[in-house]
């Protein structure tokens, strides 16, 4: 058999993952914060991209007419927009006479309306001199910063230690604290590092454990609670035994705690009430990290016709434009087939692609959210008990998209509804079969029903997992006992034995 070279013409279709396609997929699953950061980076790199400011928005003609109707008599607004003084001096003087700047005739220099009244008298502060009276300033420069845990403890060191060695050890212990105020470092390692004795480090630690806030420099939760009780002069032997056996307290094993502490049930309830007043993380009150609020991507409102109006949140929509005027101006002066012309063409292509991708992203999110609202209409009307079982394939088939696209859209996206803010993933729950062969039930709705039954139970009639299974079966929900236990543990609900002990103790405490 002879071997020979030959040529074949073949035509086929393939899908290539271009960099732009990959970035389009990444844009789809980005959160609002991540998308804003990405666009800011693109605006810095691309001179043809710019943000749309509020001043670039269309002007309402009726609003302008109302504002012009409130202007002083004889004032021509065109003079202000054109930047010229075509009006007569008499008309300008009338306008100035009616302004707020001339209400007080004793004023001889322009005052900054947004500045503190005594700022000009504070010569040592920025903006206090006469030379920069007209310069702007930032009010945040005069706001006191929030004191940190490290600064609070450092201020107490000179009042507690006289020797430089003890102050050095105390400062080193402060540097080893975590955000909650706990000390996780080994004292022997600290002594070896500082070249001092272990007894010296332990003596300094015993002193700094009396610092404010109470409970700092503890090496465990038990020690943190013991420090606070000792400062209150409440660390008696019974309370010390309770603090040393917090594992029994977590299991609600009150019978064992009564034996270990040597107290009756009434005294144990009082001790538990005092434990609840302590702070297990004393350093968190100095946490300076800002709390980021969730900004919903979709807003759902009740329409007048009884349906639901779904719209994108305008605060999360990126306002970016392609500056075609700048491109046309620069391209006219740039030589053809030059590096500058090629750079401009590439920037224009990337800018157009980004705007199209953002528009497609908004449309896709709108499609998915609208279909979710349509599928879960009973939830918006009646609550969690009427949440239907839903999966990604149902939404994908309804809007003619792939399941992976729906999964990317629903990741880290939130929807604002009349019942609160929910993540889009919240509406996708597994299906639980009905005991009577009817419609299936949502797992989230079943968990909500289990939680409601446990909240309403009394100390004398605490429901076991088997009792919950029987109640659910009577209402048409077929569920196994191990599934009920799994749902209960996922919601951090203790067992029936532990709940009975806790409810009885709470009932006696209230009585």
N, C-alpha and C positions, 0 to 999 in steps of 0.2 A: 504494500500500500504506500503510494507516494505522498509526501508532504509538500504542500504548496501554500503560498500566501494568497489571500483573496480579500476583497473589500465587500462589505455589506452595508446597505442603507436601512437603518432601523429608526422608527419613530415611536416614542413612548412619553408618558407623562410622569413627572416626579414633582414632589413638593419640597422645595428648598427652604430651609430655615435661615432666611437672611437676617442680618443684624437688626434691620428695622422691624421685621416681623417679630423677632424675639423681644424687642423693646415694647412693641405693641401689646404683647402678652403680659409683660411685666407691668405696664401701665394699668392693665385691667385689674390686677390684684393689689395694686398699691392703695394704701390708706390716704386720707386727705392730707395728713402731715407729710408723708413720704412723697406724694405727688407734688405738693408745693415746693419741697426741697429740690426735687428733680427739675421742675420747671425753672426755679431760680438758677440752677447750675446751667441749664440750657440757655437762658437769657444772658448769662455772663459770657458764654462761649460764642453765641450767635448774635451778631450786630443787627440782624434783621428782625429779631424777636423783641417785643416789648410788652410790658404789662399794661392793661387797660385800666386807667385810673378813673375815679369817680367824676373828675372834671371832663373826661372824654365821653361820658354818657350823654344820650340825647337830652336836650333841654325841653321841658314842658312849656309850650307857648302860653297856655292859660295861667301857669304859675308865674311866668314872667310878667304877664299883664297885671296880675294881682299885685306883684311886688312893685311894678312901675306905678300903679295907682296909689301906692302908699308913699311914694317919693315926695320930697318937698316941692312946693310950687316953684316952677321956673327951672327945675333941675333937668338937664338933658342927659340921659344915660349914655348916649353915644359918645359924649366927651370922655367919659370914664373908660369905655372899652377901646377907643381909638388912641388913648394916651396923649391927647392934645388938649389945648385950652382954648377952644374956639368960642366958648361962651364969654360973655362980657364979665368985667370985674365986679359989676353990681350983683349979677346973679351968683357968682362964686362966693361973694361976701355974705349973701343971704343964706346960702347953704351952710357956710361955716358958723354963722350965728345960731343956726338951729341945731347944730350938732352938740353932743354931750361934752366935747372938749372945752367949750367956753361957758359952761354952766357956772363954774367958780371963777370969778374975775381975778382972784388973787394968785392964780397959778401963773408962774412965769416960765416954766419949763415943761415940756411934754412929759407926762407920767405914764409908766407902764401899768396898764390896767390889770395885768396878770401877775404882777410882782408883789411880794410882801410889802406892807406899808413902811416898815422900818429898815428895808433892805439898803436904802441909800445911806443910812446912818452906820451900818456895819462895814467899816472901812477894811476890816481884815478878811471879809468874805468876797468871793468872786462876784463882780458886778456892784460892789459897794462904792467904788470911786465915781467921780463925776465924769471921767473920760469915757466910761463905757455904760452910761445910763441908757443909751438907746440900743445897746446890744442885747440880744436874746439870751435867755438862760433856761436851764432845765430845772424844774421844781424837784425832780428826783434827787438832785445834788444836796438838798436840804433835808431829806428824809433819813431818819436814823435807821441803820441797818439792823436786822434782827440778830440778837446775840446767839452764838452757837454754844453747844454743850462744852466744847473745849475751852472757849473763852470764859464761860461761867465758872468752870472748875479752876482755871488758871488764876482767876482773881482771888480765889479763896486760899491759895497756897501760901502767900506771904503772911497771912493772919494765923496760920496753923503751924508753921515750921520756922524756927529761928536759924538753924544751921544751913549752910549752902548745900551740904551733902544731902540732907533730907529733902530740900526743895528740888534738887536734881532728880532724886528717885521719884518724887511725886510727879514731876513733869513727865518723866519717862512712863510712869503708869498711866497718865492721862493720854499720852500718845498711843497707848495700846488698846484703848477702849473702842468698841464698835459703835454703831449708830444707836443701839438700844441702851448703851451705858454699861455693857458687860465687859469683864476682863477675861480674855481667853489665853493670855500668855502665861508661860510657866515661870513661877517666881525664882526658881533656881537658875534658869537661863538669864533672867533679868539681873540677878546678883552677879553672875559670872560676866555678863556683858559690861556692867558698871564697875566691876572690881570691888564689890562690897560684900558684906556678909548677908546670908539669907535672913538672919534675925532682924537686920536693919530694914530689909525690904518688907518683911512681915509687919514690923512696927509702923512703918509709913503707911502700909495698906490698911492697917487697923484704924489709922487716923483719917485717911481720905474716905473711908467708907461712911464717915459721919458728915460728909459734904452734902450740900444741897444740889440737885434734888435727891431725896432719900431713896436709897436702893442702888446707887451707882457703885461701880467697882465690884459688883458681885460676880462670882464665877459660875453660878448656877441659879436656876429659878428659886430653889429652896433658900439659898443664901440671900437672894434679893428680897424675898418676903421676910426672912428673919431679920435682916438689917432694918427694914421699915418698922417691924413690930418692936425691935429693941429700942429704936428711937422714940417710939410711943410708950415705952415701958410696959409692953403687953406681951413680952416673950416669956411666958411662964412655962413650966414643964409640959402642960397639956397642949399649949399652942405649939411648942417646939416639936412635940411628937406628931402633931397634925402637919406641920410644914415638912417634916422629914419623910412623910408618907403621902406625897401628893399623887402618886400613882393610884392609891386606893381612892383618893378623892375624885380622880378622873373617871374611875370605874363606878362611882356612886356606891361604894361598899361602906355604908354608914355603920353597919354592925361591927365590922373589924376596927373602924376608926374609934368607935366608942370604947372598945376594949383597950386599944393602944393608948388612948388619951386618958382613960379613967374617968370619963364624964358620962352623964345621962344624955338622952336625946335632946332635951331642951337646951342644955349648955352647948352641945355640938352644933345646933342650929345657930346659936349666937356666934360661935366661933367661925362658922362658914360665912355668916353675914359680914363679919369683920375682915375675913380674907378677901371678900369681893371688893372692899373699899381700897385695897392696895393696888399699886401700879406695877404690873409685871415687866414693863419696859419703860423705865423712868427717863431714858434718854430720847425717846421719840417725840417728846413735847418740844424739843429744840430742833426738830427736823425742818430744814429750810427748803427742801425740794418742793417746787410748785406742784399743785394738784391740777392735772390736766383733765378738763371736762370733755366728755364725749360729744363730738359734733355729728349729728345724724346726716347721712347722705341723702335720705329720702324722707319726705314728709307726707303723711296720709291724713286727710281731713274728710269729714262727712260732707257729702254734696247735698244740695237742696232736693234733688230727686231721689234721695234714699240710697244712692251708691256711694262709692269712695273715690275721692279725688287724690290721685297720686302725682307728685311732682318732685323734681330734684331740688335739693336745698341750694339756693343761690349762693350761700356763703362757701360752699364746698366746690363750686364750679370755678375752674381756673380761667382767669380773664387774661388771655394772651392773644396778641395780634401780630400779623406779619406786616412790616413796614414796607409796602410796595413803593412808596414815594422815595424813600431813601435808597432802595435798590435801583430804581430807574435813574436817580440823580448820579449815583456813584458809577453805575455801569456805563453811562455816557462818557465819562471822563477816563475810564479804565481802558487801556489798549486791548484790542481783541487778541485772543489766544495767549493771553498773559497769565501769570500766576494770580494776579488780583482778580481777573475775570473768572478764573476757575474757582477761586475761593468764594466769590460772591454767588456763583451758580450752585455750589455745594451748600452754602448757607441757606439759599432760597429753597432748595429741595428739602433740606432737613426741617426748615421752618414750616413748609407746607405739609410735610408728613406729620409733624407734631400736632398741628392744628386739626388735621383730619383724624388722627388717632384719638385726640381728646374728644372730638365730636362723636366718634364711633363708640368710645368708652361710655360717654353719657347716655347714648341711645341704648346700649346694651344693658346698662344698669337699670334704665327706665323700663325696658321690656321685662327683665327678670322680676323687678319689684312689682310691676303691675300684675303679672301672672301670680305671684305669691299672694298678693292681696285678694285676687279673685278666688284662688283656691282656699284661702283661710278666711273667707268672709264671715263664717260663724264665730270665729275667734274674736274679731273686731266688734261683733254685735253682742256676744254673750260672755266672753271671757275664756279662761284657760281650759275649762271643762269641755269646751266645744272645739278644741284644737284637733284638726284632722291629721292623720298620718300622711306624710309627704316625703318624697325622695327627689333626688336631683334629676332622675330620668323623666319623671312626670313633667317637671318644668321644662326640661330640654326638649321633649317631644312637642310640648304645647307652643313653644316659641321658635321651633325649628333650629335649634342650636345643639352643640355637643355638650355632654355632661361636664367635661373639663372646663368649658367656658363658664357654665353656671356655677361651678365650684369656685372658680377664681373670682367671679363677681360677688358671691356671697361671703367671701373671706374678709373679715375685718371691716364689714360695711354695716351700718346701723340705720334703723328706720324709726322715725318719730311717729307714734300713733296716739290716739286718744287714751289708750291704756298704758302708755309709757314708751320708753326707748328700748328697743330690742335689737339684737344682732340678727342679721338675715338667716344665719345658721340655726337660730332658735326655732324657726318654723319647720325645719326638717327633722322629723322624729320617726322612729320605727313604728311598725304596726303591731298591735296586739289583737289577737283574734277574739271575737265575741263568743260568749258561752251559748247564745241562742241562735247563732248563725247569721246575725245581722251585720251591720256595718262594723268595720274594725275600729279600734280605739287607738288614740295616740299615746305613746309612752309618757310624754310630758304631762298630758292630761291625767293619766293614771297616777303619776308621781304626785301631782297636785292634790288628787283626791286622797291619797294615802296621808299626805302631810296634814290635810284638813281634818281627817278622822283622828289623827294622833293629837292635834291641838285641842280638839273638843272633848277628849276623853277625861274622865274624872279619876281621882286617886283610887276609888273603890272599884272602878271598872276599866282597868287598863287593858288595851287590846294587844293580844299576842299576834305573832305573824300568821298563825292559823286562823285566828279570828278575822284578821284583815282579809285573808283569802276568801273566807266564807261571805263576808260583807260584799266584797267585789264580785263574787260569783252571783250573789243574789241580784246585783244590779246589771248583770250581763257581761262581766269582764272575766275571762278565763286567764288565771295567773297562777303560777306555781309558788310555793312557799319560799323557795330559795331565791326566786326573782323578787319577791317582796322584801326579803332580807337584803338583797343587793341594792334595791332602790332606797331602802331605809338607811343603809350605811353610806350610800353616796350623798344623802342629804344630811349626814352627820346627826342622825337621830339614834339615841341609844336603844338598847333592847328593852323589852317590856319589864324585865326585872329591875333594871336600873331606873327606868322611868317611874315605876311604882314607888321606889324608895325616894326619889327626888320629889315627886308630887306629894307624897305624904309628909315629907319634911317641910316642904313649902306651905302646905295647908296648915300644919301646926304652927309654923312661924307667923302666918297671917292671923291665926286665931289668938 
